[in-house]
Amino acid sequence: MAIVYSRKIYASIFCAAIAGSFSTPASAVADDGDLAPTAVCSGGWRKNVYGYKATHIGKGPIYKDGPGGTMLVTRTTSETATTKVSGTAGVTVDYAVAQAKVEVSAEAAKEVSWGSDHSYRRNISAQKYGNTQYGSWGHSATWEKYYELPNCRKSQRTSGKVKVVNKAVGFRYWESSS
């Protein structure tokens, strides 16, 4: 035998079970029979960094050789690559790095430096030019700052881009037609 409760009876039973722990009479909680949640979100200013994609953040000269053959590059300059946040009102570099450390890489940093002792050799495809640049293997992402309303909707949203450097550094290689 199945027991079927009307919406109002079910709401009263549910609220009575919950209300017992708060010492609130069940009839006061379930008068209208509507259990729509109110004030689910706390409201207030929020910020977020999301949509991480691995990317090479190059710094210094781009070396080019070809067409075809072998490319041999010895990096001759020291450089420093830094985390960058676009826009004027939003998240700080410190916040972006902290979020990246939690979300994608414990090696995320505000800046990374390298010295001048690194060589790179690569065969270039026939009729193509080889290109390479040294830099950090970091992440690009989007930041947002918004006001969260009590109904969980976003208001007064601003957003921008962020590039977070990583302690992992090296050459990025690509080929081109010219």
C-alpha positions as a Markdown table, in Angstrom:
| # | Residue | x | y | z |
|---|---|---|---|---|
| 1 | Met | 0.0 | 0.0 | 0.0 |
| 2 | Ala | 1.5 | 3.3 | -1.1 |
| 3 | Ile | 1.1 | 6.4 | 1.1 |
| 4 | Val | 0.5 | 9.6 | -0.9 |
| 5 | Tyr | 0.9 | 12.9 | 0.9 |
| 6 | Ser | -0.3 | 16.2 | -0.4 |
| 7 | Arg | 2.3 | 18.9 | -0.8 |
| 8 | Lys | 1.1 | 20.7 | 2.3 |
| 9 | Ile | 1.2 | 17.6 | 4.5 |
| 10 | Tyr | 4.6 | 16.6 | 3.1 |
| 11 | Ala | 5.9 | 20.1 | 3.8 |
| 12 | Ser | 4.5 | 20.0 | 7.3 |
| 13 | Ile | 6.1 | 16.7 | 8.1 |
| 14 | Phe | 9.5 | 17.8 | 6.6 |
| 15 | Cys | 9.4 | 21.1 | 8.5 |
| 16 | Ala | 8.4 | 19.4 | 11.7 |
| 17 | Ala | 11.4 | 17.1 | 11.4 |
| 18 | Ile | 13.7 | 20.0 | 10.9 |
| 19 | Ala | 12.0 | 22.4 | 13.2 |
| 20 | Gly | 12.4 | 20.0 | 16.2 |
| 21 | Ser | 16.1 | 20.8 | 16.2 |
| 22 | Phe | 15.4 | 24.5 | 16.3 |
| 23 | Ser | 12.5 | 24.5 | 18.8 |
| 24 | Thr | 10.1 | 26.1 | 16.2 |
| 25 | Pro | 6.6 | 24.9 | 16.0 |
| 26 | Ala | 6.0 | 23.0 | 12.7 |
| 27 | Ser | 2.7 | 24.9 | 12.0 |
| 28 | Ala | 4.6 | 28.2 | 12.1 |
| 29 | Val | 7.1 | 26.9 | 9.5 |
| 30 | Ala | 4.7 | 25.2 | 7.0 |
| 31 | Asp | 1.7 | 27.6 | 7.0 |
| 32 | Asp | 1.8 | 28.3 | 3.3 |
| 33 | Gly | 3.1 | 24.9 | 2.2 |
| 34 | Asp | 5.7 | 26.5 | -0.1 |
| 35 | Leu | 9.3 | 25.5 | 0.7 |
| 36 | Ala | 11.1 | 27.8 | -1.7 |
| 37 | Pro | 14.6 | 28.5 | -0.3 |
| 38 | Thr | 15.3 | 32.1 | 0.6 |
| 39 | Ala | 18.6 | 33.8 | 1.2 |
| 40 | Val | 20.6 | 30.7 | -0.2 |
| 41 | Cys | 23.5 | 33.0 | -1.1 |
| 42 | Ser | 24.9 | 35.4 | 1.4 |
| 43 | Gly | 25.4 | 38.3 | -1.0 |
| 44 | Gly | 28.3 | 40.6 | -1.1 |
| 45 | Trp | 31.4 | 41.2 | -3.3 |
| 46 | Arg | 33.0 | 38.1 | -4.8 |
| 47 | Lys | 36.0 | 37.4 | -7.0 |
| 48 | Asn | 36.9 | 34.4 | -9.0 |
| 49 | Val | 39.6 | 33.1 | -11.4 |
| 50 | Tyr | 38.5 | 30.3 | -13.8 |
| 51 | Gly | 39.0 | 28.7 | -17.2 |
| 52 | Tyr | 42.7 | 27.8 | -16.8 |
| 53 | Lys | 44.6 | 26.8 | -19.9 |
| 54 | Ala | 48.2 | 25.8 | -20.1 |
| 55 | Thr | 50.3 | 28.3 | -22.0 |
| 56 | His | 53.9 | 29.4 | -22.6 |
| 57 | Ile | 54.5 | 33.0 | -21.4 |
| 58 | Gly | 57.5 | 34.0 | -23.5 |
| 59 | Lys | 60.0 | 36.7 | -22.4 |
| 60 | Gly | 62.9 | 38.0 | -24.4 |
| 61 | Pro | 63.8 | 37.6 | -28.0 |
| 62 | Ile | 62.2 | 35.2 | -30.5 |
| 63 | Tyr | 64.9 | 33.3 | -32.4 |
| 64 | Lys | 64.3 | 32.3 | -36.0 |
| 65 | Asp | 66.2 | 30.1 | -38.4 |
| 66 | Gly | 65.7 | 28.3 | -41.7 |
| 67 | Pro | 64.3 | 27.4 | -44.1 |
| 68 | Gly | 64.9 | 23.8 | -43.1 |
| 69 | Gly | 68.0 | 22.5 | -41.4 |
| 70 | Thr | 68.8 | 22.5 | -37.7 |
| 71 | Met | 68.2 | 25.3 | -35.2 |
| 72 | Leu | 70.7 | 25.6 | -32.3 |
| 73 | Val | 70.0 | 28.4 | -29.8 |
| 74 | Thr | 72.0 | 29.2 | -26.7 |
| 75 | Arg | 70.1 | 31.6 | -24.5 |
| 76 | Thr | 72.3 | 34.6 | -23.9 |
| 77 | Thr | 70.2 | 36.9 | -21.6 |
| 78 | Ser | 68.7 | 36.5 | -18.2 |
| 79 | Glu | 65.1 | 37.5 | -17.9 |
| 80 | Thr | 62.2 | 37.7 | -15.4 |
| 81 | Ala | 58.6 | 36.8 | -16.4 |
| 82 | Thr | 55.8 | 38.1 | -14.1 |
| 83 | Thr | 52.2 | 37.3 | -13.5 |
| 84 | Lys | 50.0 | 39.9 | -15.2 |
| 85 | Val | 46.3 | 40.8 | -14.6 |
| 86 | Ser | 44.5 | 42.9 | -17.2 |
| 87 | Gly | 42.0 | 45.6 | -16.1 |
| 88 | Thr | 42.0 | 48.1 | -13.3 |
| 89 | Ala | 39.3 | 46.9 | -10.9 |
| 90 | Gly | 39.2 | 43.3 | -10.1 |
| 91 | Val | 41.6 | 40.8 | -8.7 |
| 92 | Thr | 45.2 | 41.3 | -7.6 |
| 93 | Val | 48.3 | 39.4 | -8.7 |
| 94 | Asp | 48.5 | 37.8 | -5.2 |
| 95 | Tyr | 44.9 | 36.6 | -5.4 |
| 96 | Ala | 45.4 | 35.2 | -9.0 |
| 97 | Val | 48.6 | 33.3 | -8.0 |
| 98 | Ala | 46.9 | 31.9 | -4.8 |
| 99 | Gln | 44.0 | 30.7 | -6.9 |
| 100 | Ala | 46.3 | 29.1 | -9.5 |
| 101 | Lys | 48.2 | 27.3 | -6.8 |
| 102 | Val | 45.0 | 25.7 | -5.5 |
| 103 | Glu | 43.4 | 25.1 | -8.9 |
| 104 | Val | 46.2 | 24.0 | -11.4 |
| 105 | Ser | 49.8 | 24.2 | -10.1 |
| 106 | Ala | 51.5 | 24.5 | -6.8 |
| 107 | Glu | 54.4 | 25.9 | -8.8 |
| 108 | Ala | 52.5 | 29.1 | -9.7 |
| 109 | Ala | 54.4 | 32.3 | -8.8 |
| 110 | Lys | 54.3 | 36.1 | -9.0 |
| 111 | Glu | 57.5 | 36.0 | -11.0 |
| 112 | Val | 60.1 | 33.6 | -12.2 |
| 113 | Ser | 63.7 | 34.4 | -13.3 |
| 114 | Trp | 66.3 | 32.4 | -15.2 |
| 115 | Gly | 70.0 | 32.7 | -16.0 |
| 116 | Ser | 71.8 | 32.5 | -19.2 |
| 117 | Asp | 73.1 | 28.9 | -19.5 |
| 118 | His | 70.7 | 26.9 | -21.6 |
| 119 | Ser | 71.0 | 25.5 | -25.2 |
| 120 | Tyr | 68.2 | 24.2 | -27.5 |
| 121 | Arg | 68.6 | 22.1 | -30.7 |
| 122 | Arg | 65.7 | 21.3 | -33.0 |
| 123 | Asn | 65.5 | 20.0 | -36.6 |
| 124 | Ile | 63.4 | 22.3 | -38.8 |
| 125 | Ser | 61.0 | 20.8 | -41.4 |
| 126 | Ala | 62.0 | 21.3 | -45.1 |
| 127 | Gln | 60.9 | 24.7 | -46.5 |
| 128 | Lys | 59.8 | 25.9 | -43.0 |
| 129 | Tyr | 61.3 | 28.3 | -40.6 |
| 130 | Gly | 61.9 | 27.3 | -37.0 |
| 131 | Asn | 61.0 | 29.8 | -34.2 |
| 132 | Thr | 61.7 | 29.6 | -30.5 |
| 133 | Gln | 61.4 | 31.7 | -27.4 |
| 134 | Tyr | 62.3 | 31.1 | -23.8 |
| 135 | Gly | 59.8 | 31.6 | -21.0 |
| 136 | Ser | 57.6 | 30.1 | -18.3 |
| 137 | Trp | 55.2 | 27.2 | -18.8 |
| 138 | Gly | 52.3 | 28.9 | -17.0 |
| 139 | His | 48.5 | 29.3 | -17.4 |
| 140 | Ser | 46.1 | 31.9 | -18.8 |
| 141 | Ala | 42.7 | 32.3 | -17.3 |
| 142 | Thr | 39.8 | 34.7 | -16.8 |
| 143 | Trp | 39.1 | 36.7 | -13.6 |
| 144 | Glu | 35.8 | 38.2 | -12.5 |
| 145 | Lys | 34.6 | 40.4 | -9.7 |
| 146 | Tyr | 30.9 | 40.7 | -9.1 |
| 147 | Tyr | 28.3 | 41.5 | -6.5 |
| 148 | Glu | 26.4 | 38.4 | -5.4 |
| 149 | Leu | 22.7 | 39.1 | -4.7 |
| 150 | Pro | 20.8 | 37.0 | -2.1 |
| 151 | Asn | 19.1 | 35.1 | -4.9 |
| 152 | Cys | 22.6 | 34.0 | -6.1 |
| 153 | Arg | 22.5 | 36.2 | -9.3 |
| 154 | Lys | 25.6 | 38.2 | -10.3 |
| 155 | Ser | 25.4 | 42.0 | -10.5 |
| 156 | Gln | 28.0 | 44.7 | -11.4 |
| 157 | Arg | 30.3 | 42.1 | -13.0 |
| 158 | Thr | 33.7 | 43.1 | -14.3 |
| 159 | Ser | 36.2 | 40.7 | -15.8 |
| 160 | Gly | 39.6 | 40.5 | -17.5 |
| 161 | Lys | 42.4 | 38.1 | -18.4 |
| 162 | Val | 45.3 | 36.9 | -16.2 |
| 163 | Lys | 48.5 | 35.1 | -17.2 |
| 164 | Val | 50.1 | 33.3 | -14.2 |
| 165 | Val | 53.8 | 32.3 | -14.6 |
| 166 | Asn | 55.1 | 29.0 | -13.3 |
| 167 | Lys | 58.5 | 27.9 | -11.9 |
| 168 | Ala | 58.8 | 25.5 | -14.9 |
| 169 | Val | 60.7 | 27.3 | -17.7 |
| 170 | Gly | 62.0 | 26.4 | -21.1 |
| 171 | Phe | 61.9 | 27.0 | -24.9 |
| 172 | Arg | 58.7 | 26.9 | -26.9 |
| 173 | Tyr | 59.1 | 25.9 | -30.5 |
| 174 | Trp | 56.9 | 26.5 | -33.6 |
| 175 | Glu | 57.3 | 26.5 | -37.3 |
| 176 | Ser | 56.2 | 29.1 | -39.9 |
| 177 | Ser | 56.1 | 29.5 | -43.6 |
| 178 | Ser | 58.1 | 32.7 | -43.6 |
